Amino acid sequence: MSWWWQRRPDRRGAHVTRTAALALALLALAGCEQAMHDMYAQPKYKPLAPSPLFADGNSARTPPSGSVPMAQGAAADTSSGRRGRMSLPPDPGPALPLDAHGRSLARGDAGERRYANPLPVTLALLERGQQRFDIYCAPCHGLSGNGDGMIVRRGFPAPPSYHTDRLRNAPDSHFYQVISHGYGVMYPYADRIDPHDRWAIVAYIRGLQLSQHAPRDRLTPQDLSRLQQAGVNR
């Protein structure tokens, strides 16, 4: 009997400890639920709601100068207010499968889908195209357009080289629409690259193609001399 009374205080202490641990666990669960509630209903402004954070007292901010509105879907022209406010190059339409000579393999090919770059090709346009190409295209297509970019070297499917007869003979509009809407495993870039920059990239691609396949009659004597010194016969 004396042993039982000696052990009982220890049992009472364990009970108190368990009770305290359970209370702490309940408090922790309540705190977690409060944190989750904050995630469920995050504080935010409703459209056109007032705000003391800005000088005009309005939470809605105007777009930065020079920004271009973009929208997708059948109702984009009317719902986004884009119709009548932006002057965009004509849409080349869906991608067209091309043969080895750059001719369309699709039946009933619409002539308006095959057109040249509407922008004048200047040094500034080519430099802009190179900058955008190096950012968005070179990771897959490679800096020279051979389809051996760093992502491809790490296992991504290789895109076709720009230096094939098929793509050398393809119309400028083909490249523009592939950039805009994607092709195969290539993701569309219409929401990342504005129309002017897409045409700049097309101009730069043409420059890359010309750098690897320039007709001999378009080379200067100095160019021919450099090629001969380098041991290149064209």
C-alpha positions as CSV (number, residue, x, y, z in Angstrom):
1,M,0.0,0.0,0.0
2,S,2.8,2.4,0.8
3,W,4.4,1.6,-2.6
4,W,1.1,2.6,-4.4
5,W,1.0,6.0,-2.6
6,Q,4.6,6.6,-3.5
7,R,4.0,6.0,-7.3
8,R,0.7,7.9,-7.5
9,P,2.2,11.4,-7.6
10,D,4.2,10.3,-10.7
11,R,1.1,9.1,-12.4
12,R,-0.6,12.4,-11.6
13,G,2.3,14.3,-13.1
14,A,2.1,12.3,-16.3
15,H,-1.6,13.0,-16.6
16,V,-0.9,16.7,-16.2
17,T,1.8,16.5,-18.9
18,R,-0.5,14.7,-21.3
19,T,-3.3,17.2,-20.7
20,A,-1.0,20.2,-21.3
21,A,0.4,18.6,-24.5
22,L,-3.2,18.0,-25.8
23,A,-4.1,21.6,-25.0
24,L,-1.0,22.9,-26.9
25,A,-1.9,20.7,-29.9
26,L,-5.4,22.1,-30.0
27,L,-4.1,25.6,-29.9
28,A,-1.6,24.8,-32.7
29,L,-4.4,23.4,-34.8
30,A,-6.5,26.5,-34.3
31,G,-3.6,28.6,-35.3
32,C,-3.1,26.5,-38.5
33,E,-6.8,26.9,-39.4
34,Q,-6.5,30.7,-38.9
35,A,-3.5,30.7,-41.2
36,M,-5.3,28.7,-43.8
37,H,-8.3,31.0,-43.5
38,D,-6.0,33.9,-44.4
39,M,-5.0,32.0,-47.5
40,Y,-8.6,31.2,-48.4
41,A,-9.7,34.8,-48.2
42,Q,-6.7,36.9,-49.0
43,P,-7.0,40.7,-48.6
44,K,-7.3,42.3,-52.0
45,Y,-8.9,45.2,-53.7
46,K,-12.1,44.8,-55.7
47,P,-12.1,46.3,-59.2
48,L,-12.1,50.1,-59.2
49,A,-12.1,50.2,-55.4
50,P,-10.6,53.2,-53.7
51,S,-7.1,53.0,-52.1
52,P,-5.1,55.4,-49.9
53,L,-1.9,54.0,-51.2
54,F,-1.9,56.0,-54.5
55,A,-2.0,59.7,-55.1
56,D,-5.2,59.5,-57.2
57,G,-7.0,57.5,-54.5
58,N,-7.8,54.6,-56.9
59,S,-6.5,51.0,-56.5
60,A,-6.8,50.4,-60.3
61,R,-3.5,51.4,-62.0
62,T,-3.2,52.6,-65.6
63,P,-0.9,50.4,-67.9
64,P,2.7,51.5,-68.3
65,S,3.4,53.7,-71.4
66,G,4.0,51.6,-74.5
67,S,2.4,48.5,-73.2
68,V,0.5,46.4,-75.7
69,P,-2.9,44.8,-74.7
70,M,-3.0,41.0,-75.4
71,A,-6.0,38.7,-75.3
72,Q,-6.9,35.3,-76.6
73,G,-10.2,33.6,-77.5
74,A,-13.1,34.1,-79.9
75,A,-14.3,37.2,-78.0
76,A,-10.9,38.8,-77.6
77,D,-11.5,41.6,-80.1
78,T,-14.7,42.9,-78.4
79,S,-14.0,42.0,-74.7
80,S,-10.5,43.4,-74.5
81,G,-11.2,46.6,-76.4
82,R,-8.4,45.7,-78.9
83,R,-10.5,46.1,-82.0
84,G,-9.9,49.4,-83.8
85,R,-7.2,50.5,-81.3
86,M,-4.2,48.5,-82.5
87,S,-2.6,48.3,-85.9
88,L,-1.3,44.7,-86.2
89,P,0.2,42.9,-89.2
90,P,-2.2,40.5,-90.9
91,D,-2.5,37.1,-89.3
92,P,-0.7,34.5,-91.5
93,G,-3.2,31.9,-90.4
94,P,-2.5,28.4,-89.2
95,A,0.8,26.7,-89.7
96,L,1.3,25.1,-93.2
97,P,3.2,21.9,-93.8
98,L,6.0,22.7,-96.3
99,D,7.8,20.4,-98.8
100,A,11.5,20.5,-99.4
101,H,11.2,23.5,-101.6
102,G,9.2,25.6,-99.1
103,R,5.9,25.0,-100.9
104,S,2.7,24.3,-98.9
105,L,1.5,20.7,-98.8
106,A,-2.0,21.8,-97.6
107,R,-4.8,21.7,-100.2
108,G,-6.5,25.0,-100.9
109,D,-3.6,27.1,-99.7
110,A,-4.7,30.7,-99.4
111,G,-2.3,33.1,-101.1
112,E,-2.6,35.7,-98.4
113,R,-0.9,33.4,-96.0
114,R,2.4,33.6,-97.8
115,Y,3.8,37.1,-97.6
116,A,7.0,38.8,-96.8
117,N,8.1,40.8,-93.8
118,P,6.1,44.0,-93.8
119,L,8.8,45.9,-91.9
120,P,11.7,47.5,-93.7
121,V,14.9,45.5,-92.9
122,T,17.3,47.9,-91.2
123,L,20.3,47.4,-89.0
124,A,18.3,48.5,-86.0
125,L,15.6,45.9,-86.8
126,L,18.2,43.2,-87.2
127,E,19.9,44.1,-83.9
128,R,16.5,44.0,-82.1
129,G,15.8,40.7,-83.8
130,Q,19.1,39.3,-82.6
131,Q,18.5,40.4,-79.0
132,R,15.0,38.8,-79.0
133,F,16.2,35.7,-80.8
134,D,19.0,35.1,-78.3
135,I,16.5,35.4,-75.4
136,Y,13.5,33.4,-76.7
137,C,14.8,31.2,-79.6
138,A,18.5,30.4,-79.1
139,P,17.9,28.1,-76.1
140,C,16.4,25.5,-78.5
141,H,17.4,26.7,-82.0
142,G,21.0,27.6,-81.1
143,L,22.7,30.9,-81.7
144,S,23.3,30.0,-85.3
145,G,20.0,28.4,-86.0
146,N,21.2,24.8,-86.4
147,G,18.7,23.5,-83.8
148,D,21.4,22.6,-81.3
149,G,20.6,25.0,-78.4
150,M,21.5,24.3,-74.8
151,I,18.1,22.8,-74.0
152,V,18.4,20.4,-76.9
153,R,21.8,19.3,-75.7
154,R,20.1,18.4,-72.4
155,G,17.5,16.1,-74.0
156,F,14.8,18.3,-75.4
157,P,13.5,17.4,-78.9
158,A,15.7,19.2,-81.5
159,P,13.9,21.7,-83.8
160,P,14.7,21.7,-87.5
161,S,17.7,23.6,-88.7
162,Y,16.9,27.0,-90.4
163,H,19.6,26.1,-92.9
164,T,17.6,23.5,-94.9
165,D,16.0,24.1,-98.3
166,R,12.6,23.7,-96.8
167,L,13.0,26.6,-94.4
168,R,15.2,28.7,-96.6
169,N,12.4,28.7,-99.1
170,A,9.5,29.2,-96.6
171,P,7.8,32.5,-96.6
172,D,8.4,35.1,-93.9
173,S,4.8,34.6,-92.8
174,H,5.5,31.0,-91.9
175,F,8.1,32.0,-89.3
176,Y,5.8,34.7,-87.9
177,Q,2.9,32.4,-87.4
178,V,5.1,29.7,-85.8
179,I,6.4,32.3,-83.3
180,S,2.8,33.4,-82.7
181,H,1.0,30.1,-82.4
182,G,3.7,27.5,-81.9
183,Y,4.4,24.4,-83.9
184,G,4.8,20.8,-82.8
185,V,6.3,20.9,-79.3
186,M,7.1,24.6,-79.6
187,Y,5.0,26.7,-77.3
188,P,3.3,29.8,-78.7
189,Y,5.0,33.1,-77.9
190,A,2.3,35.6,-78.9
191,D,1.8,36.6,-75.2
192,R,5.6,37.1,-74.7
193,I,6.8,38.7,-77.9
194,D,4.9,41.7,-79.5
195,P,4.2,41.7,-83.2
196,H,7.0,44.1,-84.1
197,D,9.6,42.0,-82.3
198,R,8.3,38.8,-84.0
199,W,9.0,40.4,-87.4
200,A,12.4,41.5,-86.1
201,I,13.1,37.9,-85.2
202,V,12.0,36.8,-88.7
203,A,14.4,39.3,-90.2
204,Y,17.2,38.1,-88.1
205,I,16.5,34.4,-89.0
206,R,16.7,35.5,-92.7
207,G,20.1,37.0,-91.8
208,L,21.3,33.8,-90.2
209,Q,20.2,31.8,-93.3
210,L,22.0,34.2,-95.6
211,S,25.1,34.0,-93.5
212,Q,25.3,30.2,-94.1
213,H,24.0,30.1,-97.7
214,A,24.9,33.4,-99.4
215,P,24.8,33.2,-103.3
216,R,28.3,33.6,-104.7
217,D,27.2,36.4,-107.1
218,R,26.1,38.5,-104.1
219,L,29.6,38.4,-102.5
220,T,32.1,41.2,-102.9
221,P,35.6,40.6,-104.0
222,Q,36.8,41.1,-100.5
223,D,34.3,38.5,-99.2
224,L,35.5,36.0,-101.9
225,S,39.1,36.7,-100.9
226,R,38.4,36.0,-97.2
227,L,36.6,32.7,-98.1
228,Q,39.6,31.6,-100.3
229,Q,42.0,32.4,-97.4
230,A,39.8,30.3,-95.1
231,G,39.8,27.4,-97.6
232,V,36.1,27.7,-98.3
233,N,34.9,27.0,-101.8
234,R,31.4,28.1,-102.6
